[in-house]
Amino acid sequence: MTPPTLHTQRLTLRPMRAEDFAAYAAAMASPRAAGMGGPYDARAAWGMFCHDTAGWPLFGHGALMVDLRGNGQTLGQVGVNGGPLFPEPELGWMLYDGAEGQGYATEAAGALRDWAFENLPVASLVSYTDPDNHASIRVAQRLGAVRDEQAARPEPDDLVWRHTRRMQ
């Protein structure tokens, strides 16, 4: 599947490009990546970047970069992650330093969640959060997700938030 381009009031969610890697790798090498098992070196970040891109032709979903509509500034990434590394399809988000606190993650993740429920054969999506990542927990809650204590998780300490079709 070709990755879509989605638009919200303030954002454009677009396919990833090679030139996105430098900023992505910097974010993954920073302490910001601690909630995702990082920080990561460039080799590991490249593998994750490629995984996010390869999901589209392999599974029909993957990651999109999040750009500010007014000036095209890349703010981060949002994705529906799947494949052998995830127990079930995961709605994930990551903002670059300085883009937090403005509702961008909620806006982008909500748009991709809605796209997924319209285009993928899934009844629900999950979001995994580190218990100490309070900002990410608030995003999941603003999206209407509810904690699922019974769900499988890639890391034993992760919190699992379930998004269902009825949330739309």
ZAVEX-599755 format. One line per field, with one value per residue: residue number from 1; residue in one letter; x, y, z of N, C-alpha, C in turn. Coordinates in steps of 0.001 Angstrom, whole numbers, plus 500000, padded with zeros to 6 digits. Example, Ala and Ser with C-alpha at 12.3 -4.5 7.8 and 13.67 -1.06 7.14 Angstrom:
2
seq: (1  2);
type: (A  S);
npx: (513190  512850);
npy: (494310  497750);
npz: (507800  507080);
capx: (512300  513670);
capy: (495500  498940);
capz: (507800  507140);
cpx: (513200  512900);
cpy: (496700  500030);
cpz: (507800  507870);
END
This chain:
168
seq: (1  2  3  4  5  6  7  8  9  10  11  12  13  14  15  16  17  18  19  20  21  22  23  24  25  26  27  28  29  30  31  32  33  34  35  36  37  38  39  40  41  42  43  44  45  46  47  48  49  50  51  52  53  54  55  56  57  58  59  60  61  62  63  64  65  66  67  68  69  70  71  72  73  74  75  76  77  78  79  80  81  82  83  84  85  86  87  88  89  90  91  92  93  94  95  96  97  98  99  100  101  102  103  104  105  106  107  108  109  110  111  112  113  114  115  116  117  118  119  120  121  122  123  124  125  126  127  128  129  130  131  132  133  134  135  136  137  138  139  140  141  142  143  144  145  146  147  148  149  150  151  152  153  154  155  156  157  158  159  160  161  162  163  164  165  166  167  168);
type: (M  T  P  P  T  L  H  T  Q  R  L  T  L  R  P  M  R  A  E  D  F  A  A  Y  A  A  A  M  A  S  P  R  A  A  G  M  G  G  P  Y  D  A  R  A  A  W  G  M  F  C  H  D  T  A  G  W  P  L  F  G  H  G  A  L  M  V  D  L  R  G  N  G  Q  T  L  G  Q  V  G  V  N  G  G  P  L  F  P  E  P  E  L  G  W  M  L  Y  D  G  A  E  G  Q  G  Y  A  T  E  A  A  G  A  L  R  D  W  A  F  E  N  L  P  V  A  S  L  V  S  Y  T  D  P  D  N  H  A  S  I  R  V  A  Q  R  L  G  A  V  R  D  E  Q  A  A  R  P  E  P  D  D  L  V  W  R  H  T  R  R  M  Q);
npx: (500835  500478  501668  499391  498657  497689  495565  495100  493603  495860  498065  500083  500250  502559  504185  507295  510614  513970  515513  514426  515675  517940  516991  515217  516981  518484  516548  516000  518419  518480  517641  514882  514009  513918  511507  510854  512550  515090  517978  519040  521629  522924  522777  520800  518663  518364  517474  514962  513748  513654  511970  509600  508999  508858  506596  504370  504294  504411  502446  500342  500159  501937  504410  504062  505354  505035  504110  504043  501465  501583  504302  505733  507495  508933  507556  507580  506629  504088  502464  501083  502019  503192  503515  506041  507206  505340  502611  499988  498371  499744  499118  501181  503156  505465  507075  509295  511868  510722  508256  506243  503300  501389  499290  499784  500550  498218  496405  497594  497813  495119  494070  495430  494569  491795  491959  493037  490944  489061  490278  491674  491480  490827  489642  490402  493051  496171  498032  501236  502685  505337  505292  506218  506026  504342  503288  502755  500892  498798  498137  497108  494861  493429  492763  490785  491324  491364  492728  494089  494527  494813  495958  498498  501939  504864  506953  507344  506671  505222  502385  499197  497055  493844  492318  489226  486890  484451  485116  485264);
npy: (498818  502219  504861  507107  510652  512798  515378  517740  520352  521866  520398  518347  515029  512959  510739  509153  510350  509984  512169  512804  511328  512300  514128  512413  510397  511935  512537  509946  509331  510859  511671  511716  509410  507483  506447  504699  502614  503515  505635  505385  504244  505355  503214  501487  503303  503689  501150  501139  503294  502321  500112  501462  502575  500334  499035  499904  498720  496042  495523  497280  499485  501965  504372  507959  511168  514151  517269  520817  522686  525409  526167  523895  522747  519928  518126  515724  512285  509925  506781  503634  500805  497535  493996  491464  492463  493511  492823  493391  495652  498873  502190  504824  507669  510381  513265  515843  517626  520560  520673  519890  520029  521474  520192  518785  516038  514683  515573  514617  511821  511202  511702  509735  507429  507532  507267  504672  503112  503453  502281  499897  496422  496284  495971  497320  499393  499590  501541  501780  502830  504132  503894  506195  508208  510748  512729  511335  509518  511273  512054  509627  509388  511741  511043  509279  506673  503666  502096  498848  496218  493544  493144  491960  492928  494555  495193  494361  496292  498231  500395  499707  501088  501119  501740  502012  501425  502649  504992  507096);
npz: (500000  499249  501196  502791  502493  504940  506192  508749  510682  511445  510654  508425  507613  506334  503925  504853  504157  502882  503672  506105  508002  509523  511535  512803  513728  515519  517448  518354  519510  521709  525179  525052  523838  525757  526761  524800  524860  524291  524776  521298  519072  515853  514018  515103  515122  512381  511586  512852  511586  508964  509416  510062  507607  505919  506786  505341  502569  503387  505390  505057  506613  508528  509402  509487  508781  510698  509824  510221  508921  508097  507661  506991  508783  510285  512868  514169  514416  513608  513894  512764  514025  513396  512757  513445  515805  517476  519615  518789  516445  516882  517803  517626  518714  518383  519270  518245  520030  521527  520275  521900  524050  522655  521555  519237  519037  519861  517910  515510  516022  516426  513864  512337  513647  513048  510255  510142  511248  509258  507068  507601  508516  511419  514732  516934  518225  519935  522302  523560  526534  528479  531988  533266  531432  531382  529687  527296  528236  528832  526213  525165  526836  526140  523580  524078  524729  526697  529617  529316  531052  530541  528098  525854  525906  524594  526328  529717  531681  530366  529950  528642  526326  525014  521934  520423  517721  518318  519535  517835);
capx: (500000  501162  501283  498542  498944  496501  495605  494239  493543  497186  499144  500107  500886  503040  505148  508669  511608  515334  516031  513872  516411  518859  516240  514696  518095  518832  515520  516154  519662  518332  516899  513461  513720  513947  510210  510738  513653  516338  518406  519540  522676  522462  522454  519493  517669  518136  516618  513608  513271  513311  510790  508450  508727  508541  505255  503357  504103  504286  501258  499292  500215  503296  504555  504001  505965  504065  504598  503188  500955  501949  505677  506341  508426  508638  507375  507741  506149  502973  502428  500442  503120  502759  504521  506455  507705  504212  501555  498844  498681  499940  499103  502257  503471  506731  507318  510653  512068  510151  506923  505307  502434  500542  498236  500137  500531  496820  495811  498151  497437  493683  493860  495874  493636  490569  492300  493197  489639  488360  490995  492305  490559  491134  488567  490995  494487  496690  499193  502076  503382  506133  504518  506732  505853  503042  502781  502194  499684  497743  497708  496225  493600  492709  492233  489673  491759  491208  493748  493775  495484  494917  496594  499924  502757  506233  507790  506467  506231  504416  500942  498531  495854  493087  491479  488251  486153  483344  485615  485250);
capy: (500000  503502  505633  508256  511973  513221  516770  518204  521815  522468  519469  517418  513745  512579  509631  509416  510524  509770  513371  512871  510476  512997  514617  511215  509771  512801  512327  508606  509301  511754  511114  511627  508045  506555  505795  503733  501667  504138  506148  504458  504731  505595  501936  501050  504267  503406  499964  501525  504159  501428  499360  502354  502753  499030  498595  500213  497657  494721  495342  498239  500601  502299  505686  509187  512318  515181  518602  521961  523105  526769  526344  522624  522264  518583  518149  514386  511136  509149  505552  502384  499847  496146  493012  490518  493107  494054  491827  493797  496965  499930  503593  505466  509053  510906  514643  516330  518604  521870  520579  519379  520936  522275  519335  518185  514569  514257  515870  513704  510441  511068  511614  508430  506438  507561  506674  503228  502480  503514  501604  498641  495472  496174  496399  498233  499640  499850  502418  501378  503962  503945  504433  507499  509174  511341  513446  510345  509000  512275  511965  508451  509712  512731  510321  508441  505294  503186  501120  497438  495475  492167  493103  491629  494130  494211  495350  494010  497446  499154  500525  499502  501907  500565  502608  501213  502127  503438  506266  508160);
capz: (500000  499242  502379  502489  503046  505671  506620  509832  510657  511570  510339  507300  507900  505005  503894  505261  503101  503364  504340  507459  508931  510436  512700  513470  514454  516649  518477  518907  520283  522856  526311  524686  523387  526900  526862  523706  524977  523901  523483  520284  518189  514482  513374  515596  514640  510958  511520  513230  510498  507851  509845  509955  506185  505325  507178  504326  501573  503998  506237  504732  507562  508948  510021  508701  509432  511060  509460  510470  507611  507715  507195  506630  509810  510760  514318  514723  513649  514141  513106  513157  513990  513453  512396  514484  517020  518224  519830  517968  515864  517871  517414  518359  518378  518895  518868  518409  521090  521253  519666  522891  524773  521761  521028  517946  519103  519902  516603  514511  516341  516175  512418  511846  514215  512248  508958  510337  511415  507973  505990  507995  509148  512847  515631  517906  518210  521281  522451  524678  527135  529677  533112  533671  530347  531688  528518  526372  528885  528620  524813  525066  527502  525323  522420  524534  524967  528068  530018  529122  531879  530062  526779  525731  525755  524221  527513  530840  532469  529565  530103  527352  526143  523888  521119  519684  516677  518851  520076  516820);
cpx: (500878  500730  500408  499200  497643  496675  494651  494230  494938  498322  498961  500855  501270  503999  506552  509573  512998  515861  515430  514751  517282  518126  515669  515798  518500  517819  515697  517438  519557  517621  515391  513078  513680  512623  509950  511903  515010  517036  519056  520688  522122  522060  521071  518390  517349  517231  515176  512974  512835  512077  509532  508033  508242  507157  504210  503223  503880  502953  500107  499178  501653  503294  504443  504704  504875  504692  503572  502756  501451  503331  506390  507330  507991  508669  507614  507144  504964  502901  501484  501502  502573  503885  504962  506946  506579  503139  500287  499130  498673  499880  500146  502505  504783  506871  508779  510682  511511  508749  505853  504399  501511  499436  498563  500064  499095  496161  496291  497718  495948  493378  494282  495001  492369  490812  492374  491846  488804  488994  491617  491290  490902  489935  489090  492481  494907  497791  499931  502764  504211  505343  504976  506560  504458  502455  502126  500921  498525  497253  496744  494863  492782  492111  491069  490040  491570  492290  493230  494838  495723  495705  498061  500692  504176  507216  506902  505943  505374  502982  500346  497229  495133  492184  490510  487506  485067  483795  485450  484064);
cpy: (501243  504288  506826  509559  512452  514668  516977  519729  522434  521655  518778  516185  513167  511405  510093  509514  510322  510977  513588  512147  511240  513482  513447  510570  510613  512619  510966  508462  510115  511056  510998  510199  507041  505802  504772  502756  502237  504779  505083  505090  504822  504297  501445  501990  504019  502181  500290  502399  503299  500582  500206  502567  501441  498523  498836  499118  496277  494496  496295  499376  500802  503680  506798  510288  513371  516538  519651  522518  524478  526899  525045  522084  520878  518579  516802  513351  510512  507878  504519  501324  498440  495217  492205  491156  493605  492984  492114  495190  498079  501296  504298  506882  509445  512331  514987  517397  519961  521843  520138  520479  521798  521449  518652  516663  514060  514449  514870  512268  510219  510935  510248  507311  506375  506952  505153  502536  502511  502603  500256  497718  495233  496672  497390  498389  499800  500893  501952  502623  503491  504550  505821  508577  509800  512107  512478  509717  509978  512273  510791  508749  510717  512087  509406  506996  504944  502147  499715  496632  494065  492042  492679  492920  493723  494315  495135  495192  498438  499208  500359  500285  501412  501626  501710  502078  503024  504784  507402  509059);
cpz: (500000  500473  501993  502946  503666  506113  507777  509742  510650  510992  508996  507764  506551  505075  504283  504035  503707  504122  505735  508478  509923  511694  513500  514317  515656  517782  519144  519727  521567  524011  526051  524318  524533  527038  525771  523719  524640  525076  522585  519506  516761  513781  513817  515118  513168  510795  511856  512143  509308  508185  509659  508505  505547  505709  506105  503275  502189  504706  505924  505736  507976  509542  508988  509489  509643  510779  509836  509115  507182  507107  506836  507634  510268  512278  514964  513799  514378  513304  513655  512926  514101  513072  513597  515783  517929  518397  519034  517433  516914  517219  518270  517872  519024  518376  519100  519499  520657  520673  520662  523424  523934  521117  519715  517971  519098  518543  515547  514771  516119  514696  511875  512398  513366  510868  509086  510462  510133  506921  506338  508657  510625  513656  516662  517611  519666  521193  523692  525228  528320  530835  533581  532604  530471  530505  527536  526944  528683  527180  524651  525691  526696  524082  522800  524771  526441  528354  529814  529847  531358  528759  526872  525489  525390  525384  528734  531642  531685  530057  528712  527357  524901  523262  520358  518683  517243  519406  519097  516951);
END
